Amino acid sequence: MLGVFSSSIVSPPDELVAAGSRTPSPKITSDALVNRFVQSNSSAISMQIGDFVQLAYSHSKESAVLPRSFAVKDDIFCLFEGSLDNLGSLRQQYGLAKSANEVMLVIEAYKALRDRAPYPPNHVVGHLEGSFAFIVFDKSTSTLFVATDQVGKVPLYWGITADGYVAFANDADLLKGACGKSLASFPQGCFYSTTVGGLRSYENPKNKITAVPATEEEIWGAKFMVEGSAVVAATE
C-alpha cells in the first residue's frame, strides 16, 4: 500500500530532510512513485484525492493472514494491512455489524477520535490488538493519521520524494528508489497525526521520540526511537 501527501498536508520530518541533504542520492517525484507502484503491482488501484493526496494499493503478494483492505466512508479514506485479534469486541464497542472488517473499524475509531476531541488518540490506537499498519486520510479536514502495531509485525516506511511529498509504504524497496536517503522505518507502537502535530508513541505517550542519524553505509537516513525504550524503531 502507498500513500503520498504534499507538504500542504504533512510537514516533511526535519530528520529525513536533513538525511537527504547529508547524503544526496537519486529521487523521483510523487507522481513517478505512484506510477512505479501501479506498474510493478498487478491489479493495483490508485486514486487522486483533491490536488495533494494520492493513495494506491494492490492485493499482489499479500499474506493470507495479513490481508490488505481499503474503504472510504464520509470522506474518510483508509488503507489497512494486517488483522485485529480483538475485532469482535471492538465491533461491539463501536456499535458495528458483525460483518464489519478491520478497515471499517479503523474508520469508525478515527471518527470517534475526531468527534470526541480532545479524546487522546493514543487511547484509540492502544485498544487495537494484533498485527497492523494503516493510513487514514480525512478529506473533510485534510487530516492524516498513520499507525503501526506495537512490535512492527506489519512493516511501514516513510520518506520524502523529489518534489517534497511525504510517502508512506509497506515496501521499503519501493521507497528506496524514490526517496534516496530521506527514508526511515516508521517506528513501531507509534502514530503520526497532523492534528497533534507529529509523531507520538501510543505505548509511552509521554516519552519523546528522537531520530538518530544513520551511518553512510545504511539504507536508512535516520532511525526513530522512543526514549526510555530498549526497542530500536528501525532495523535493516
Residue pairs with C-beta under 8 A, 6 or more apart in sequence:
1 55
1 56
1 57
1 58
1 68
1 70
1 79
1 81
1 135
1 169
1 170
2 33
2 34
2 37
2 54
2 55
2 56
2 57
2 167
2 168
2 169
2 171
2 174
3 53
3 54
3 55
3 56
3 79
3 135
3 137
3 144
3 146
3 167
3 168
3 169
4 30
4 33
4 34
4 53
4 54
4 55
4 161
4 165
4 166
4 167
4 168
5 52
5 53
5 137
5 144
5 165
5 166
5 167
5 168
6 30
6 51
6 52
6 53
6 164
6 165
7 164
7 165
7 166
8 52
8 142
9 52
9 53
9 137
9 142
9 144
9 194
10 144
10 166
10 194
11 198
12 160
12 164
12 166
12 182
13 158
13 160
13 166
13 184
13 198
13 199
13 211
15 184
15 211
15 213
15 221
15 222
15 224
16 158
16 159
16 160
16 179
16 182
16 183
16 184
16 221
16 222
17 160
17 182
18 213
18 221
18 222
19 181
19 182
19 183
19 184
19 213
19 214
19 220
19 221
19 222
20 27
20 160
20 179
20 180
20 181
20 182
20 221
22 181
22 213
22 221
23 180
23 181
23 216
23 221
24 180
24 181
25 180
25 181
26 177
26 180
27 160
27 161
27 162
27 178
27 179
27 180
27 182
28 36
28 161
28 162
28 177
28 178
29 161
29 162
29 163
29 165
30 54
30 161
30 163
30 165
30 167
31 54
32 162
32 178
33 161
33 165
33 167
33 174
33 175
33 178
34 46
34 54
34 56
36 174
36 177
36 178
37 44
37 46
37 56
37 58
37 169
37 174
38 44
38 46
38 56
40 174
41 58
41 60
42 58
42 60
43 58
43 59
43 60
44 56
44 57
44 58
44 60
45 56
45 57
45 58
45 70
46 54
46 55
46 56
47 54
47 55
47 56
47 77
48 54
49 55
49 77
49 137
49 139
50 139
53 137
53 139
55 70
55 77
55 79
55 135
55 137
57 68
57 70
57 79
58 68
59 67
59 68
62 68
62 81
65 83
66 81
66 82
66 83
66 131
66 153
66 154
67 81
67 82
67 83
68 79
68 80
68 81
69 79
69 80
69 81
69 101
69 102
69 103
70 77
70 78
70 79
70 80
70 103
71 77
71 78
71 80
71 103
71 104
71 107
72 78
73 104
73 107
74 111
74 140
75 138
75 139
75 140
76 107
76 110
76 111
76 136
76 137
76 138
76 139
76 140
77 136
77 137
77 138
77 139
78 103
78 106
78 107
78 110
78 134
78 135
78 136
78 137
79 103
79 134
79 135
80 102
80 103
80 106
80 132
80 133
80 134
81 132
81 133
81 134
81 154
81 170
82 102
82 130
82 131
82 132
82 133
82 134
82 149
82 153
82 154
83 102
83 130
83 131
83 132
84 90
84 102
84 105
84 128
84 129
84 130
84 132
85 129
85 130
86 127
86 128
86 129
86 130
87 101
87 102
87 105
87 130
90 96
90 105
90 109
90 127
90 128
91 97
91 98
91 100
91 105
93 127
94 105
94 108
94 109
94 112
96 104
96 105
96 108
100 108
102 132
103 134
106 128
106 134
106 136
107 136
109 124
109 127
109 128
110 124
110 136
110 138
110 145
112 119
112 124
113 119
113 121
113 124
113 145
114 138
114 141
114 143
114 195
120 205
121 145
121 191
121 193
121 195
121 196
121 200
121 202
122 191
122 200
122 201
122 202
122 205
125 147
125 191
125 202
126 202
126 203
128 147
128 149
130 149
131 149
131 153
131 154
132 147
132 148
132 149
132 153
132 154
133 146
133 147
133 148
133 149
133 154
133 155
133 156
133 170
133 186
134 146
134 147
135 144
135 145
135 146
135 168
136 144
136 145
136 146
137 143
137 144
137 145
138 144
138 145
142 194
143 193
143 194
143 195
144 192
144 193
144 194
145 191
145 192
145 193
145 194
145 195
146 156
146 158
146 168
146 186
146 191
146 192
146 193
147 190
147 191
147 192
147 202
148 154
148 156
148 186
148 187
148 188
148 189
148 190
148 191
149 188
149 189
150 188
150 189
150 203
151 188
151 189
152 185
152 188
152 189
152 233
154 170
155 170
155 172
155 185
156 168
156 169
156 170
156 185
156 186
157 168
157 169
157 170
157 171
157 172
157 175
157 183
157 184
157 185
157 186
158 166
158 167
158 168
158 169
158 175
158 183
158 184
158 186
159 166
159 167
159 175
159 178
159 179
159 180
159 182
159 183
159 184
159 221
160 166
160 167
160 179
160 182
160 183
161 167
161 178
161 179
162 178
167 175
167 178
167 179
168 186
169 175
172 183
172 185
172 219
175 183
176 183
176 219
180 221
181 214
181 220
181 221
182 221
183 219
183 220
183 221
184 211
184 220
184 221
184 222
184 223
184 224
184 234
185 220
185 223
185 224
185 233
185 234
185 235
186 192
186 224
186 233
187 199
187 201
187 209
187 224
187 225
187 226
187 233
187 234
188 231
188 233
189 201
189 202
189 203
189 204
189 226
189 231
190 199
190 200
190 201
190 202
190 209
190 224
190 226
190 233
191 199
191 200
191 202
192 198
192 199
192 200
193 200
199 209
199 224
200 209
201 207
201 209
201 226
201 229
203 226
203 229
204 226
204 228
204 229
207 226
207 227
207 228
207 229
208 226
208 227
209 224
209 225
209 226
209 227
209 233
210 224
210 225
210 227
211 222
211 223
211 224
211 225
212 222
212 223
212 225
213 221
213 222
214 220
214 221
214 222
214 223
218 236
219 236
220 234
220 236
222 234
223 232
223 233
223 234
224 233
224 234
225 231
225 232
225 233
226 233
